[in-house]
Amino acid sequence: MSEKHNLALAAAIITIGLLLSVLMLNSTWRSQISTSQTINVTGSAKKEIVSDFGILKGTLSAQAFTSAEAYRSLQRQKPILLAFIKKEGFDPDKVKLSTISQYPIYEYNSSGIQTNNVLSYVYNQRIEIESQDVKKIEKLSLDISSIIEQGVNFAVDMPEYHYSKMAQLKIEIQAEAAKDALIRAQKIAEATDGNIGSMRSARMGILQITPKHSNMVSDYGINDLSSIEKEITAVVNASFEIK
C-alpha cells in the first residue's frame, strides 16, 4: 500500500506541476498578446500666424558706354531712391547698401561668339530695407516701381515676411499634434472596449508653413515668406499600446 500511495502522490505532484506550467504559459501568452497589440494614429494641429517682420530687397543699376559714366549714373539715382524710401516712412540711414559691383557688356559677332569689344558697362548696388511694420513693407514693394518715372532703374524683389517667434511656435504646434494623436487613439480604443496604454513610438512630420487658406503640401516642408498671414501645420504619427 505504501508503494501505491507513493506512486499516487508522485503522479499528483506531476499533474499539479503540469497544470501550473500550463497556467503560467497561458498567462505569459496572454500578456504577450496584450502587449503586442498597438494602434497607429496620425495627429495634426494647425495655427494661424501673422508676420511681424518684413524685408524688402532690390537692385539699383546703371548702364553707360564708359565705366565712369555708368558709375556717375548710379550715384545720381541713389539719392532719388533714398528720398522716395524716406517719403514712404523709412529712415534712409537704416537702409542697407551693399558693395557696388560692375561688369562689361561684350559685343557678339554674327556667329553668336563673344568678342573683346566692350559695348557698355553695368554698375549694380543691392539695397535692403527691414521693418517690423509689415504693412509698410508691403506698400513700399507695390509703390517703389513707379520711381522709374524719375529716371531711377530699380528692380525690386518679392518682399519677405517673417514671424519672429517661429522657434517657440514649432514646439507648441508639435505638442498639440501629439495631443491630437492621443485623443484619436483613445476614441478608437473606446469604440472597441479597449484602453490606451503607453506610447510606443512617435514620428514628427515635416512642418508646413503656407499662406493662409492654402492647400500646398511638400515632402520637404514649406516655409512661405511671400504672405503676411500664414498657417503652420504639424503632423505626428504615433503608436500606442492597447490594454
C-alpha positions as CSV (number, residue, x, y, z in Angstrom):
1,M,0.0,0.0,0.0
2,S,2.8,2.3,0.8
3,E,4.3,1.9,-2.6
4,K,1.0,2.5,-4.3
5,H,0.5,5.6,-2.1
6,N,3.9,6.9,-3.1
7,L,3.2,6.4,-6.8
8,A,-0.2,8.2,-6.5
9,L,1.4,11.1,-4.6
10,A,4.1,11.4,-7.2
11,A,1.5,11.3,-10.0
12,A,-0.5,14.0,-8.3
13,I,2.6,16.2,-7.9
14,I,3.5,15.8,-11.5
15,T,-0.1,16.6,-12.6
16,I,-0.2,19.7,-10.4
17,G,3.2,20.8,-11.8
18,L,1.9,20.3,-15.3
19,L,-1.2,22.4,-14.6
20,L,0.8,25.2,-13.1
21,S,3.1,25.2,-16.1
22,V,0.1,25.4,-18.4
23,L,-1.4,28.2,-16.4
24,M,1.9,30.1,-16.4
25,L,2.4,29.7,-20.1
26,N,-1.2,30.8,-20.7
27,S,-0.7,33.8,-18.6
28,T,2.5,34.7,-20.4
29,W,0.9,34.2,-23.8
30,R,-2.0,36.4,-22.9
31,S,0.4,39.1,-21.6
32,Q,2.5,38.9,-24.8
33,I,-0.6,39.1,-26.9
34,S,-1.9,42.1,-24.9
35,T,1.4,44.0,-25.0
36,S,1.8,43.3,-28.7
37,Q,-1.5,45.0,-29.6
38,T,-0.9,48.5,-30.8
39,I,-2.8,51.2,-32.6
40,N,-1.3,53.6,-35.1
41,V,-2.8,57.1,-35.5
42,T,-2.0,60.3,-37.1
43,G,-2.5,63.6,-35.2
44,S,-2.4,67.1,-36.6
45,A,-2.6,70.7,-35.5
46,K,-2.9,73.9,-37.3
47,K,-2.4,77.5,-36.2
48,E,-2.8,80.9,-38.0
49,I,0.0,83.4,-37.6
50,V,0.6,87.0,-38.8
51,S,4.1,88.0,-39.8
52,D,5.7,90.6,-37.6
53,F,8.9,91.4,-39.6
54,G,9.4,92.3,-43.2
55,I,12.3,92.6,-45.6
56,L,12.4,94.3,-49.0
57,K,15.4,93.9,-51.3
58,G,16.2,95.3,-54.7
59,T,18.9,96.2,-57.2
60,L,19.8,99.7,-58.3
61,S,21.5,99.6,-61.7
62,A,23.0,101.9,-64.3
63,Q,24.4,101.2,-67.8
64,A,26.6,103.5,-69.9
65,F,29.2,103.4,-72.7
66,T,32.1,104.1,-70.2
67,S,32.7,102.7,-66.7
68,A,32.9,106.3,-65.3
69,E,29.6,107.3,-66.9
70,A,27.9,104.2,-65.5
71,Y,29.2,104.9,-62.0
72,R,28.1,108.5,-62.1
73,S,24.6,107.4,-63.3
74,L,24.3,105.0,-60.4
75,Q,25.4,107.7,-57.9
76,R,22.9,110.2,-59.4
77,Q,20.0,107.7,-59.0
78,K,20.8,106.8,-55.4
79,P,19.6,110.0,-53.6
80,I,16.4,110.0,-55.6
81,L,15.7,106.4,-54.5
82,L,16.5,107.1,-50.8
83,A,14.3,110.2,-50.9
84,F,11.4,108.1,-52.2
85,I,12.0,105.5,-49.4
86,K,12.0,108.3,-46.8
87,K,8.8,109.6,-48.2
88,E,7.3,106.1,-47.7
89,G,8.1,106.4,-44.0
90,F,11.5,104.7,-43.7
91,D,14.7,106.1,-42.3
92,P,17.3,106.3,-45.2
93,D,20.1,105.9,-42.6
94,K,18.8,102.4,-41.9
95,V,18.7,101.3,-45.5
96,K,21.4,98.7,-46.0
97,L,23.6,99.3,-49.1
98,S,25.8,96.5,-50.4
99,T,29.2,96.9,-52.2
100,I,28.8,98.2,-55.7
101,S,29.5,95.7,-58.4
102,Q,30.2,96.2,-62.1
103,Y,30.7,94.2,-65.3
104,P,31.2,94.9,-69.0
105,I,28.7,94.0,-71.8
106,Y,30.6,92.5,-74.7
107,E,29.7,92.5,-78.4
108,Y,28.7,89.2,-80.1
109,N,29.5,88.7,-83.8
110,S,27.1,87.3,-86.4
111,S,28.0,83.7,-85.4
112,G,27.0,84.4,-81.8
113,I,30.5,84.3,-80.5
114,Q,31.6,86.9,-77.9
115,T,34.2,89.3,-79.0
116,N,36.6,91.5,-76.9
117,N,34.8,94.6,-78.0
118,V,33.0,96.2,-74.9
119,L,29.7,97.8,-75.8
120,S,28.9,99.2,-72.3
121,Y,29.4,98.9,-68.6
122,V,26.8,98.0,-65.9
123,Y,27.0,99.1,-62.3
124,N,24.8,97.5,-59.6
125,Q,24.1,98.0,-56.0
126,R,21.9,95.9,-53.8
127,I,19.6,97.6,-51.3
128,E,17.8,96.1,-48.3
129,I,15.1,97.6,-46.0
130,E,13.8,95.9,-42.8
131,S,10.8,96.8,-40.7
132,Q,8.5,95.4,-38.1
133,D,5.7,97.2,-39.8
134,V,4.9,94.6,-42.5
135,K,2.1,96.7,-44.0
136,K,4.6,99.5,-44.7
137,I,6.9,96.9,-46.4
138,E,4.0,95.7,-48.5
139,K,3.0,99.2,-49.6
140,L,6.6,100.1,-50.4
141,S,7.0,96.9,-52.5
142,L,3.9,97.9,-54.5
143,D,4.8,101.6,-55.0
144,I,8.6,101.6,-55.5
145,S,8.5,100.5,-59.1
146,S,6.9,103.9,-60.0
147,I,10.3,105.5,-59.3
148,I,11.3,104.6,-62.9
149,E,9.4,107.8,-63.9
150,Q,12.1,109.8,-62.1
151,G,14.8,108.1,-64.2
152,V,15.7,105.5,-61.5
153,N,16.4,101.9,-62.6
154,F,15.4,99.9,-59.6
155,A,14.4,96.2,-59.8
156,V,12.5,95.2,-56.6
157,D,12.5,91.6,-55.3
158,M,9.4,89.9,-53.8
159,P,9.1,91.1,-50.2
160,E,9.8,88.6,-47.4
161,Y,7.5,88.3,-44.4
162,H,8.9,86.5,-41.3
163,Y,7.5,85.5,-37.9
164,S,10.0,86.2,-35.1
165,K,8.6,83.6,-32.6
166,M,8.7,80.7,-35.0
167,A,11.1,78.6,-33.0
168,Q,8.8,78.5,-29.9
169,L,5.7,78.1,-32.1
170,K,7.1,75.0,-33.7
171,I,7.5,73.3,-30.3
172,E,3.9,74.2,-29.3
173,I,2.3,73.1,-32.6
174,Q,4.1,69.7,-32.5
175,A,2.9,69.2,-28.9
176,E,-0.7,70.0,-30.0
177,A,-0.3,67.5,-32.8
178,A,0.9,64.8,-30.4
179,K,-2.1,65.5,-28.1
180,D,-4.4,65.2,-31.1
181,A,-2.9,61.8,-31.9
182,L,-3.6,60.6,-28.3
183,I,-7.2,61.8,-28.4
184,R,-7.8,60.0,-31.7
185,A,-6.2,56.8,-30.3
186,Q,-8.5,57.0,-27.2
187,K,-11.6,57.4,-29.3
188,I,-10.7,54.4,-31.4
189,A,-9.9,52.3,-28.4
190,E,-13.2,53.2,-26.6
191,A,-15.1,52.1,-29.7
192,T,-13.7,48.6,-29.3
193,D,-13.9,48.5,-25.4
194,G,-10.2,48.9,-25.1
195,N,-7.9,51.3,-23.2
196,I,-4.9,53.2,-24.3
197,G,-1.6,52.3,-22.7
198,S,1.8,53.9,-23.1
199,M,3.1,55.5,-26.3
200,R,5.3,53.0,-28.2
201,S,6.7,55.4,-30.8
202,A,6.2,58.8,-32.4
203,R,7.5,60.4,-35.5
204,M,7.1,64.1,-36.3
205,G,6.2,65.0,-39.8
206,I,7.7,68.0,-41.7
207,L,6.2,71.3,-40.8
208,Q,4.3,73.1,-43.5
209,I,4.2,76.9,-43.3
210,T,1.9,78.1,-46.0
211,P,-0.2,81.1,-47.0
212,K,-3.5,81.3,-45.2
213,H,-6.2,79.0,-46.7
214,S,-3.5,77.3,-48.9
215,N,-3.6,73.5,-49.6
216,M,0.1,73.3,-50.5
217,V,2.0,70.4,-49.1
218,S,5.6,69.2,-49.7
219,D,7.5,66.2,-48.6
220,Y,10.4,68.5,-47.9
221,G,8.3,71.1,-46.0
222,I,7.2,74.6,-47.0
223,N,8.4,77.8,-45.4
224,D,6.3,80.5,-47.0
225,L,7.9,84.0,-46.9
226,S,5.6,85.6,-49.5
227,S,2.5,86.2,-47.4
228,I,1.8,88.2,-44.3
229,E,-1.0,85.9,-43.0
230,K,0.2,82.3,-42.8
231,E,-0.8,78.9,-41.4
232,I,1.6,76.4,-39.7
233,T,0.6,72.8,-39.8
234,A,2.2,69.9,-37.8
235,V,1.6,66.2,-38.2
236,V,2.6,63.4,-35.8
237,N,2.5,59.6,-36.5
238,A,2.2,57.8,-33.2
239,S,1.8,54.2,-32.0
240,F,0.0,53.4,-28.7
241,E,-0.3,50.2,-26.7
242,I,-3.8,48.8,-26.3
243,K,-4.7,47.2,-22.9
